[in-house]
Amino acid sequence: MDITPSVTGMPRRSLFFLFMDGVGLGLDDPDKNPFARAEMPALQNLLGGKRLLAKSLSVPSSRLETERATLLSLDACLRVPGLPQSATGQAALLTGQNVPAQLGYHYGPKPNPEVAAYLRNGNLFSYLNQQHYEVSLLNAYPPRYFHAITSGRRLYSAIPLAVTSAGIPPRTQSDLSSGKALSADFTAEGWHTQLGFPEIPLLEPAQAGKNLGKLAQELDFAMFEYWLSDYAGHGQDMLQACRLLETFDQVLEGLLNTWKDESGLILITSDHGNLEDLSTRHHTRNTVPALVIGAPDHRASFVEGLTDLTGVYPAIQRYLEA
């Protein structure tokens, strides 16, 4: 167990937030839901043989408890009509505020000025940074991303906006090359095929998961944004979606093999549904999974009272400060 003192003087607890964009709890229908079709042995083993489906929870408020994980569902609609969207959903996760209800609408994908104001005026990264926790976003961004932001041709999405608003520098090509960050696709294949950086080391998915676990456990709080899941949902390509999930499962296997349950938690959750229903190219109003991995006593305290997206911020705060 890591006995490095935290800011409270107690042994350090790590929390790794693996964010999967656009993942809801869907039906057991392999014609529509890649989670009902893809081969995901690591996830199924974690869930006691069950798949990541709505039926794995007998009612929306129930929990699935296994040896290493707790699965529950979270309301992503937040009592607002219409389809949940990325900007307001992620803002709710990162501020603990019901941003769509306060605005009166869901909005996305990128924050408009009203959503951006919530993120700039205080978010999970800024709070933890002010409390002197070691925090970081583990995604690496290519040079052209920073050029586009600086030139105004591109807007920050909600998560990097929260990070930069907290004064935390995003990780770069240099960090990726040195193993201090991960690419959006985990393996860095996209840096070769789409970005033109053949010198970036390629990783097998399981090794990428091991690297994520190692990096996250060096920090008090780490986050990784996996947005390709939302892209796959909008693409409505079942074969491609299954391939993506099977790669993710190999990453998860590597992460689980590296993670020390007694010293921290892994949280996997989302901002809205999408990928679980390829019959539509739009988002869904399904609940989203909250999968919490770690020691049973840590999990129990973390999920207490957790029912919707706004509960994630205070749960993380409570866990790290315990």
C-alpha positions as CSV (number, residue, x, y, z in Angstrom):
1,M,0.0,0.0,0.0
2,D,1.2,3.5,-0.8
3,I,1.8,5.2,2.6
4,T,2.8,8.5,1.2
5,P,1.1,11.2,3.3
6,S,-1.7,13.1,1.7
7,V,-2.6,16.7,2.4
8,T,-4.6,15.6,5.4
9,G,-1.6,13.8,6.9
10,M,-3.3,10.4,6.3
11,P,-2.0,7.7,3.9
12,R,-2.6,8.9,0.3
13,R,-5.8,7.8,-1.4
14,S,-5.8,8.0,-5.2
15,L,-8.9,8.4,-7.3
16,F,-8.8,7.8,-11.1
17,F,-11.7,9.1,-13.1
18,L,-11.9,7.3,-16.4
19,F,-14.5,9.3,-18.3
20,M,-16.3,7.5,-21.2
21,D,-18.3,10.1,-23.3
22,G,-21.7,9.0,-24.5
23,V,-22.3,5.7,-22.7
24,G,-25.6,4.8,-21.2
25,L,-27.2,1.6,-19.8
26,G,-29.1,0.1,-22.7
27,L,-31.1,-3.0,-23.6
28,D,-29.9,-6.5,-24.1
29,D,-30.3,-6.2,-27.8
30,P,-27.2,-7.2,-29.9
31,D,-28.7,-5.6,-33.0
32,K,-28.7,-2.2,-31.4
33,N,-26.4,-2.3,-28.4
34,P,-22.7,-3.1,-28.9
35,F,-22.4,-3.7,-25.1
36,A,-24.7,-6.7,-25.7
37,R,-22.5,-7.9,-28.5
38,A,-18.9,-7.1,-28.1
39,E,-16.5,-9.6,-26.4
40,M,-15.5,-7.8,-23.2
41,P,-14.2,-10.5,-20.8
42,A,-12.4,-8.1,-18.4
43,L,-15.5,-6.1,-17.9
44,Q,-17.7,-9.1,-17.6
45,N,-15.4,-10.7,-15.1
46,L,-15.4,-7.5,-13.1
47,L,-19.2,-7.6,-13.1
48,G,-19.5,-11.2,-12.0
49,G,-20.3,-12.4,-15.5
50,K,-22.8,-9.7,-16.3
51,R,-22.6,-7.3,-19.2
52,L,-22.9,-3.5,-18.9
53,L,-26.6,-3.4,-19.5
54,A,-29.7,-2.0,-17.9
55,K,-30.9,-5.4,-16.9
56,S,-27.8,-6.0,-14.8
57,L,-29.5,-3.6,-12.4
58,S,-33.0,-4.9,-11.5
59,V,-34.4,-1.4,-11.0
60,P,-32.8,1.9,-11.9
61,S,-31.8,2.7,-8.3
62,S,-30.3,-0.7,-7.5
63,R,-26.6,-1.7,-7.2
64,L,-24.7,-4.6,-8.5
65,E,-22.0,-5.6,-6.0
66,T,-19.1,-7.9,-6.9
67,E,-15.8,-8.8,-5.3
68,R,-14.0,-5.8,-6.8
69,A,-16.7,-3.4,-8.1
70,T,-20.0,-1.6,-7.5
71,L,-22.2,-0.7,-10.4
72,L,-25.1,1.7,-10.2
73,S,-27.0,4.0,-12.5
74,L,-27.0,7.8,-12.6
75,D,-29.6,10.1,-14.0
76,A,-28.1,12.2,-16.7
77,C,-31.3,14.0,-17.7
78,L,-31.3,16.0,-14.4
79,R,-35.1,16.8,-14.6
80,V,-34.6,18.8,-17.8
81,P,-36.6,18.0,-21.0
82,G,-34.8,17.1,-24.2
83,L,-31.7,15.0,-24.8
84,P,-28.7,15.4,-22.5
85,Q,-25.6,17.0,-24.1
86,S,-21.9,16.9,-23.4
87,A,-21.2,20.4,-22.3
88,T,-23.9,20.6,-19.6
89,G,-23.5,17.0,-18.6
90,Q,-19.7,17.3,-18.1
91,A,-20.2,20.7,-16.3
92,A,-22.6,19.0,-13.9
93,L,-20.0,16.2,-13.2
94,L,-17.2,18.7,-12.7
95,T,-19.0,21.4,-10.6
96,G,-21.6,19.4,-8.7
97,Q,-24.2,21.8,-9.9
98,N,-27.3,21.0,-11.9
99,V,-26.1,23.2,-14.8
100,P,-28.9,22.2,-17.3
101,A,-31.6,22.8,-14.7
102,Q,-30.2,26.2,-13.8
103,L,-29.9,27.2,-17.5
104,G,-33.2,25.6,-18.4
105,Y,-31.7,23.5,-21.3
106,H,-29.1,20.9,-22.2
107,Y,-26.3,22.2,-24.4
108,G,-23.3,20.8,-26.3
109,P,-21.0,19.6,-27.5
110,K,-18.7,22.5,-26.6
111,P,-19.6,24.9,-23.8
112,N,-21.3,28.1,-24.7
113,P,-20.5,31.2,-22.7
114,E,-23.1,30.4,-20.0
115,V,-21.8,26.8,-19.5
116,A,-18.2,28.0,-19.6
117,A,-18.9,30.5,-16.8
118,Y,-19.8,27.6,-14.5
119,L,-16.6,25.8,-15.3
120,R,-14.4,28.9,-14.9
121,N,-16.0,30.0,-11.6
122,G,-15.0,26.8,-9.8
123,N,-14.7,23.2,-10.7
124,L,-13.3,19.9,-9.3
125,F,-9.8,20.5,-10.7
126,S,-9.6,24.1,-9.3
127,Y,-10.8,23.0,-5.9
128,L,-8.4,20.1,-5.6
129,N,-5.6,22.2,-6.9
130,Q,-6.3,25.0,-4.4
131,Q,-6.2,22.3,-1.6
132,H,-2.8,21.3,-2.8
133,Y,-3.8,17.9,-4.1
134,E,-1.7,16.5,-7.0
135,V,-4.1,16.5,-9.9
136,S,-3.9,16.1,-13.6
137,L,-5.6,15.2,-16.9
138,L,-3.7,12.3,-18.5
139,N,-4.7,13.0,-22.1
140,A,-1.9,14.2,-24.4
141,Y,-2.8,16.9,-26.9
142,P,-1.0,17.4,-30.2
143,P,0.6,20.7,-31.3
144,R,-2.1,21.5,-33.7
145,Y,-4.7,21.4,-31.0
146,F,-2.9,24.1,-29.0
147,H,-2.5,26.2,-32.2
148,A,-6.2,25.9,-32.9
149,I,-7.1,27.0,-29.4
150,T,-4.7,29.9,-29.5
151,S,-5.9,31.1,-32.9
152,G,-9.6,30.9,-31.8
153,R,-10.4,28.3,-34.5
154,R,-11.3,25.8,-31.8
155,L,-13.0,26.0,-28.4
156,Y,-12.1,23.9,-25.4
157,S,-14.5,21.2,-24.6
158,A,-15.7,21.1,-21.0
159,I,-13.0,18.9,-19.4
160,P,-9.9,20.7,-20.8
161,L,-11.6,24.0,-20.1
162,A,-12.0,23.0,-16.4
163,V,-8.3,21.9,-16.3
164,T,-6.9,25.1,-17.9
165,S,-9.2,27.2,-15.8
166,A,-7.6,25.6,-12.7
167,G,-4.2,26.6,-13.9
168,I,-3.2,23.0,-14.7
169,P,-1.3,22.7,-18.0
170,P,-2.6,20.1,-20.4
171,R,-0.2,17.3,-21.3
172,T,1.6,17.4,-24.6
173,Q,3.4,15.5,-27.3
174,S,6.5,15.5,-25.2
175,D,4.6,13.9,-22.3
176,L,3.2,11.3,-24.6
177,S,6.7,10.5,-26.0
178,S,8.1,10.1,-22.5
179,G,5.2,7.9,-21.2
180,K,3.7,10.6,-18.9
181,A,0.4,10.8,-20.8
182,L,-1.8,8.7,-23.1
183,S,-3.3,9.4,-26.5
184,A,-7.1,9.7,-26.9
185,D,-7.2,6.2,-28.5
186,F,-4.9,4.7,-25.8
187,T,-2.5,3.1,-28.2
188,A,-1.3,6.3,-30.1
189,E,-2.3,4.7,-33.5
190,G,-4.1,7.9,-34.4
191,W,-0.9,9.9,-33.8
192,H,0.7,7.8,-36.6
193,T,-2.2,7.5,-39.0
194,Q,-4.0,10.9,-38.6
195,L,-1.5,13.3,-37.0
196,G,1.7,12.4,-38.7
197,F,3.9,11.5,-35.7
198,P,5.4,8.1,-36.5
199,E,8.1,8.6,-33.8
200,I,5.5,8.3,-31.0
201,P,5.7,4.9,-29.4
202,L,2.8,2.6,-30.1
203,L,1.3,0.7,-27.2
204,E,-0.7,-2.5,-27.0
205,P,-4.0,-1.8,-25.3
206,A,-3.2,-3.8,-22.2
207,Q,0.1,-1.9,-21.8
208,A,-1.8,1.4,-22.2
209,G,-4.0,0.3,-19.3
210,K,-1.0,-0.5,-17.2
211,N,0.5,2.9,-18.0
212,L,-2.8,4.6,-17.0
213,G,-2.8,2.8,-13.7
214,K,0.8,3.7,-12.9
215,L,0.4,7.4,-13.8
216,A,-2.9,7.7,-11.9
217,Q,-1.6,6.1,-8.7
218,E,1.2,8.7,-8.6
219,L,-1.4,11.4,-8.1
220,D,-4.2,12.2,-5.7
221,F,-6.7,12.7,-8.5
222,A,-6.3,11.8,-12.2
223,M,-8.7,11.9,-15.1
224,F,-8.7,10.5,-18.6
225,E,-11.2,11.6,-21.2
226,Y,-12.2,8.9,-23.6
227,W,-14.4,10.7,-26.2
228,L,-14.1,8.1,-29.0
229,S,-17.0,6.2,-27.4
230,D,-19.4,9.1,-28.2
231,Y,-18.0,9.4,-31.8
232,A,-18.7,5.7,-32.3
233,G,-22.3,6.1,-31.1
234,H,-22.9,8.9,-33.6
235,G,-21.3,6.8,-36.3
236,Q,-23.9,4.0,-35.9
237,D,-21.4,1.4,-37.1
238,M,-21.9,-1.8,-35.1
239,L,-18.7,-3.5,-36.2
240,Q,-16.6,-0.4,-35.5
241,A,-18.3,0.1,-32.1
242,C,-17.6,-3.5,-31.1
243,R,-13.9,-3.2,-32.1
244,L,-13.7,0.0,-30.0
245,L,-15.2,-1.6,-27.0
246,E,-13.0,-4.7,-27.3
247,T,-10.0,-2.5,-27.4
248,F,-11.3,-0.6,-24.3
249,D,-11.7,-3.9,-22.6
250,Q,-8.1,-4.8,-23.1
251,V,-7.1,-1.4,-21.7
252,L,-9.3,-2.1,-18.7
253,E,-7.6,-5.5,-18.2
254,G,-4.2,-3.8,-18.0
255,L,-5.5,-1.1,-15.7
256,L,-7.1,-3.6,-13.3
257,N,-3.9,-5.7,-13.2
258,T,-2.0,-2.6,-12.2
259,W,-4.4,-1.0,-9.8
260,K,-4.0,-1.4,-6.0
261,D,-7.5,-1.5,-4.7
262,E,-6.5,-0.9,-1.1
263,S,-5.0,2.5,-1.9
264,G,-7.6,4.0,-4.2
265,L,-10.7,3.9,-6.4
266,I,-11.3,3.9,-10.1
267,L,-14.5,5.6,-11.3
268,I,-15.9,5.0,-14.7
269,T,-18.9,7.0,-15.7
270,S,-20.4,9.2,-18.5
271,D,-22.3,12.3,-19.3
272,H,-25.2,10.9,-21.3
273,G,-26.3,7.9,-23.3
274,N,-25.4,7.3,-26.9
275,L,-23.2,4.3,-27.8
276,E,-25.7,1.8,-26.2
277,D,-28.3,2.4,-28.9
278,L,-27.0,2.5,-32.4
279,S,-30.6,2.6,-33.8
280,T,-30.3,6.4,-33.5
281,R,-27.4,8.8,-34.2
282,H,-28.6,11.0,-31.4
283,H,-28.0,10.9,-27.6
284,T,-30.5,9.0,-25.4
285,R,-32.2,9.7,-22.1
286,N,-30.9,6.4,-20.6
287,T,-29.3,6.4,-17.2
288,V,-25.5,6.2,-17.3
289,P,-23.4,3.6,-15.5
290,A,-21.2,4.5,-12.5
291,L,-18.7,1.7,-12.1
292,V,-16.6,2.1,-9.0
293,I,-13.6,-0.3,-8.5
294,G,-11.6,-0.7,-5.4
295,A,-11.8,-2.0,-1.8
296,P,-15.3,-2.7,-0.6
297,D,-15.3,-0.2,2.3
298,H,-13.9,2.5,0.0
299,R,-16.6,1.8,-2.6
300,A,-19.4,1.8,0.0
301,S,-18.6,5.2,1.3
302,F,-18.1,6.6,-2.2
303,V,-21.5,5.6,-3.7
304,E,-23.6,6.6,-0.7
305,G,-26.3,9.0,-1.9
306,L,-25.0,8.9,-5.5
307,T,-28.0,9.1,-7.8
308,D,-27.2,11.6,-10.6
309,L,-24.4,13.4,-12.3
310,T,-24.3,16.2,-9.7
311,G,-23.3,13.7,-7.0
312,V,-19.9,12.8,-8.6
313,Y,-18.1,16.0,-7.5
314,P,-19.0,15.8,-3.8
315,A,-18.4,12.0,-3.8
316,I,-14.8,12.6,-5.1
317,Q,-14.3,15.5,-2.6
318,R,-15.6,13.4,0.3
319,Y,-13.5,10.4,-0.6
320,L,-10.2,12.3,-1.0
321,E,-10.7,14.2,2.2
322,A,-11.7,11.2,4.4
